[in-house]
């Protein structure tokens, strides 16, 4: 990918998309087509087709698609699934039609079976049932992986898939209905601190373990893989940082400066017991994260505090 290559970031308004735009500009790539031509409604085939036909992107990062935490997945599984399926189908098929040189698709770690051995490796995909709380969304994300693989096999298109750990950072969704765990805990504890509440409820037992990756590290890994990876098998993007939800909550409590009590609601679902990625292949390519979790969490909370206060 050259400095003047035509680059399209599908999902420019997402946390991941914004981080990648920042990074690509910092690295002096000067032809991000989004900057002068905002992306169309990616669920609308006709609009996406016109966009590709008129602007002819050479490299595509596919980050788009609605997502959410356990609550969102429980309440609107059809919405999440359909939105992702439409975007995946439109962007990948049109990337083929208009001869994109390379496409990187960002999937999700929820594509792994619920009872996968840990850490999870891409050869475990589709070897067992999915976590019920997000199976619809996960199925759509799996379809994206398979579609990239299918275009490689049938048409020799250079489409690659990546599977990230839990992403967090500035620009994350902090809303009550759609936030993932880091943002959700920050918002809850901040509101409790401001309102003088003595307790904060946390869904589940606190025992599940999750791996987290800071959004700037994720963007850096994707840019790295666009130049250094070319295989039909998905590749994990992990950080090597795994925390239990209870440990995560303790860290965030300290960062927020909340002094109340954390109450775990065992009647609420935990999700997968453990989600850790085997990122050996990525690390072997000589990539590694630049941010420690606590430092990145502090940056994230500072952004949230400035944005919403």
Legacy VTK file of the C-alpha trace (Angstrom):
# vtk DataFile Version 3.0
C-alpha trace
ASCII
DATASET POLYDATA
POINTS 309 float
0.000 0.000 0.000
1.686 3.174 -1.229
1.396 6.630 0.306
-0.885 7.776 -2.517
-2.973 4.579 -2.769
-6.736 5.136 -2.675
-7.823 3.906 0.765
-11.412 3.380 1.902
-12.202 2.850 5.591
-15.690 1.344 5.706
-16.865 2.317 9.163
-15.080 5.650 9.401
-17.356 6.856 12.209
-16.671 3.867 14.458
-14.119 4.006 17.246
-11.871 1.728 15.195
-12.381 3.733 12.016
-11.507 7.034 13.664
-8.356 5.555 15.177
-7.277 4.177 11.809
-7.900 7.496 10.050
-5.714 9.230 12.655
-2.965 6.670 12.276
-2.963 6.597 8.475
-2.756 10.382 8.356
0.114 10.332 10.856
1.933 7.813 8.627
1.542 10.235 5.688
-0.879 8.258 3.546
-2.498 11.080 1.621
-5.388 9.567 -0.322
-8.036 8.437 2.171
-11.129 8.753 0.020
-13.393 9.097 3.091
-11.947 12.501 3.907
-13.408 14.188 0.836
-16.201 11.693 0.177
-17.962 10.535 3.322
-19.042 6.920 3.177
-22.558 6.108 1.947
-25.153 4.062 3.798
-23.297 0.761 3.626
-26.516 -1.260 3.943
-27.726 0.234 0.637
-26.252 -1.757 -2.268
-26.949 0.875 -4.918
-25.239 3.653 -2.956
-22.219 1.490 -2.136
-21.941 0.413 -5.775
-21.921 4.031 -6.967
-19.281 4.877 -4.346
-16.971 2.098 -5.538
-17.634 2.861 -9.205
-16.920 6.579 -8.840
-13.982 6.485 -6.410
-12.326 3.115 -7.181
-10.699 2.365 -3.829
-7.580 0.209 -4.050
-7.398 -0.823 -0.385
-10.383 -1.353 1.910
-10.578 -1.713 5.687
-13.999 -3.136 6.588
-14.766 -2.058 10.170
-18.455 -1.199 9.777
-21.488 -2.858 11.347
-23.659 -2.339 14.407
-22.431 -3.945 17.637
-23.187 -3.865 21.339
-22.710 -5.557 24.694
-24.743 -8.395 26.193
-27.816 -6.178 26.698
-27.900 -5.016 23.063
-27.378 -8.555 21.786
-30.253 -9.816 23.888
-32.676 -7.057 22.923
-31.973 -6.584 19.186
-30.298 -9.686 17.730
-32.090 -9.401 14.383
-31.082 -5.735 13.974
-27.425 -6.472 14.708
-27.335 -9.534 12.478
-29.077 -7.986 9.486
-27.063 -4.759 9.593
-23.793 -6.688 9.594
-24.873 -9.156 6.909
-25.964 -6.368 4.570
-22.747 -4.395 5.019
-20.514 -7.451 4.691
-22.272 -8.609 1.540
-22.281 -5.179 -0.105
-18.718 -4.119 0.632
-16.991 -7.449 -0.017
-18.874 -8.238 -3.225
-18.261 -4.742 -4.606
-14.611 -4.852 -3.589
-14.407 -7.863 -5.888
-16.427 -6.260 -8.688
-14.267 -3.135 -8.751
-10.977 -5.033 -8.355
-9.818 -3.777 -4.976
-6.180 -4.790 -4.516
-6.614 -5.834 -0.894
-9.362 -5.864 1.722
-9.009 -6.354 5.485
-12.143 -7.469 7.317
-12.434 -6.957 11.073
-14.517 -9.735 12.623
-15.095 -10.401 16.348
-13.867 -12.818 19.004
-17.489 -13.840 19.621
-17.201 -15.932 16.441
-15.414 -18.572 18.511
-17.464 -21.402 20.047
-18.604 -20.872 23.628
-16.543 -23.710 25.049
-13.378 -23.201 23.029
-10.114 -24.249 24.596
-8.055 -21.269 25.706
-6.368 -19.405 24.187
-8.497 -19.561 21.046
-6.953 -20.221 17.645
-8.667 -19.707 14.255
-8.725 -23.448 13.569
-11.338 -23.680 16.353
-13.890 -21.615 14.416
-17.146 -23.474 13.696
-16.184 -26.468 15.834
-18.945 -25.941 18.412
-22.015 -23.929 19.371
-21.786 -20.172 19.809
-22.426 -18.239 23.008
-26.266 -17.905 23.054
-26.237 -14.271 24.236
-24.665 -13.071 20.969
-25.107 -15.945 18.505
-26.966 -13.862 15.890
-24.280 -11.174 15.730
-21.534 -13.813 15.820
-23.111 -15.709 12.926
-23.053 -12.552 10.800
-19.394 -11.967 11.658
-18.588 -15.571 10.778
-20.273 -15.029 7.418
-17.806 -12.215 6.721
-14.850 -14.478 7.421
-16.253 -17.164 5.153
-17.097 -14.693 2.386
-13.527 -13.390 2.342
-12.280 -16.968 2.215
-14.745 -17.832 -0.560
-13.684 -14.902 -2.770
-10.041 -15.913 -2.320
-10.828 -19.489 -3.381
-13.126 -18.680 -6.294
-11.568 -15.473 -7.629
-8.100 -15.238 -5.991
-9.072 -11.924 -4.377
-6.632 -10.720 -1.737
-9.174 -10.482 1.091
-7.991 -11.184 4.652
-9.865 -11.532 7.947
-8.819 -10.484 11.437
-10.279 -11.352 14.842
-9.621 -8.779 17.584
-9.768 -9.048 21.347
-12.254 -6.770 23.164
-11.576 -3.272 21.830
-11.791 -0.126 23.950
-10.598 3.460 23.784
-11.587 7.068 22.992
-14.643 7.162 20.765
-16.161 4.063 22.343
-19.936 3.805 22.814
-20.669 4.745 26.435
-24.465 4.505 26.155
-26.446 2.406 28.620
-27.903 0.151 25.930
-24.991 -0.558 23.607
-21.742 -0.170 25.547
-19.218 -2.958 25.967
-17.751 -3.809 29.347
-14.941 -1.220 29.706
-17.114 1.713 28.637
-20.125 0.420 30.566
-18.192 0.154 33.825
-16.607 3.585 33.388
-19.980 5.222 32.790
-21.686 3.401 35.678
-18.999 4.243 38.205
-18.656 7.830 37.036
-22.415 8.385 37.345
-22.433 6.725 40.766
-19.598 8.982 41.905
-21.330 12.141 40.628
-24.688 11.140 42.127
-23.263 9.995 45.451
-24.471 6.387 45.065
-22.876 3.938 47.477
-23.158 0.881 45.214
-22.738 -0.052 41.551
-24.339 -3.170 40.069
-22.241 -5.297 37.750
-23.849 -7.998 35.622
-22.767 -11.568 36.273
-20.393 -13.162 38.737
-17.272 -11.192 37.868
-15.437 -14.454 37.147
-15.270 -14.465 33.316
-11.905 -13.498 31.868
-11.514 -11.236 28.850
-8.626 -10.030 26.746
-8.540 -6.348 25.848
-6.829 -4.323 23.142
-6.585 -0.545 23.012
-8.087 0.923 19.856
-4.846 2.629 18.767
-3.030 -0.709 19.034
-5.832 -2.328 17.022
-5.496 0.288 14.271
-1.728 -0.172 14.209
-2.103 -3.945 13.927
-4.572 -3.637 11.036
-2.285 -1.279 9.132
0.612 -3.650 9.804
-1.344 -6.683 8.570
-2.415 -4.914 5.396
1.259 -4.985 4.426
2.485 -8.129 6.181
-0.254 -10.782 6.032
-1.709 -12.675 3.093
-3.565 -15.873 3.929
-7.096 -17.241 3.767
-7.078 -18.143 7.476
-8.157 -15.395 9.883
-5.480 -13.971 12.163
-6.052 -12.983 15.786
-5.231 -9.481 17.012
-4.642 -9.764 20.734
-2.702 -7.885 23.360
-1.757 -10.673 25.735
-3.607 -8.777 28.510
-6.333 -10.885 30.133
-8.381 -9.782 33.146
-11.317 -11.154 35.087
-14.332 -8.860 35.077
-13.887 -8.339 38.810
-10.231 -7.325 38.350
-11.239 -5.053 35.481
-13.886 -3.418 37.676
-11.342 -2.826 40.443
-8.935 -1.126 38.027
-11.677 1.084 36.583
-12.946 1.941 40.058
-9.495 3.296 40.894
-9.196 5.244 37.624
-12.652 6.797 38.041
-12.049 7.585 41.700
-15.205 5.830 42.864
-15.207 4.741 46.518
-18.485 2.839 46.748
-19.148 -0.905 46.747
-19.350 -3.129 43.667
-22.282 -5.556 43.727
-22.265 -8.529 41.350
-25.709 -9.596 40.111
-25.463 -13.357 39.654
-28.898 -13.503 38.024
-27.526 -11.717 34.946
-25.602 -13.610 32.227
-21.827 -13.849 32.238
-21.393 -14.581 28.533
-18.488 -16.840 27.606
-16.523 -18.045 30.661
-13.234 -17.077 29.026
-12.208 -15.309 25.818
-8.460 -15.252 25.266
-6.854 -15.179 21.840
-3.848 -17.062 20.585
-2.018 -14.243 18.782
1.248 -16.147 18.347
1.147 -15.741 14.575
0.794 -11.957 14.808
3.542 -11.638 17.405
5.794 -13.866 15.275
5.410 -11.322 12.465
7.091 -8.872 14.863
4.081 -6.828 15.910
3.214 -6.072 19.530
0.955 -3.622 21.413
2.385 -0.272 22.480
-0.015 0.480 25.364
-0.319 -1.081 28.807
-3.949 -1.703 29.787
-4.091 0.649 32.776
-2.466 3.508 30.842
-4.871 3.026 27.941
-7.850 2.836 30.308
-6.778 6.114 31.907
-6.588 7.791 28.470
-10.045 6.399 27.657
-11.613 7.704 30.859
-9.997 11.114 30.413
-11.571 11.294 26.938
-14.961 10.264 28.321
-14.722 12.780 31.137
-13.873 15.599 28.740
-16.505 14.576 26.199
-19.472 14.167 28.508
-18.768 16.610 31.333
LINES 1 310
309 0 1 2 3 4 5 6 7 8 9 10 11 12 13 14 15 16 17 18 19 20 21 22 23 24 25 26 27 28 29 30 31 32 33 34 35 36 37 38 39 40 41 42 43 44 45 46 47 48 49 50 51 52 53 54 55 56 57 58 59 60 61 62 63 64 65 66 67 68 69 70 71 72 73 74 75 76 77 78 79 80 81 82 83 84 85 86 87 88 89 90 91 92 93 94 95 96 97 98 99 100 101 102 103 104 105 106 107 108 109 110 111 112 113 114 115 116 117 118 119 120 121 122 123 124 125 126 127 128 129 130 131 132 133 134 135 136 137 138 139 140 141 142 143 144 145 146 147 148 149 150 151 152 153 154 155 156 157 158 159 160 161 162 163 164 165 166 167 168 169 170 171 172 173 174 175 176 177 178 179 180 181 182 183 184 185 186 187 188 189 190 191 192 193 194 195 196 197 198 199 200 201 202 203 204 205 206 207 208 209 210 211 212 213 214 215 216 217 218 219 220 221 222 223 224 225 226 227 228 229 230 231 232 233 234 235 236 237 238 239 240 241 242 243 244 245 246 247 248 249 250 251 252 253 254 255 256 257 258 259 260 261 262 263 264 265 266 267 268 269 270 271 272 273 274 275 276 277 278 279 280 281 282 283 284 285 286 287 288 289 290 291 292 293 294 295 296 297 298 299 300 301 302 303 304 305 306 307 308
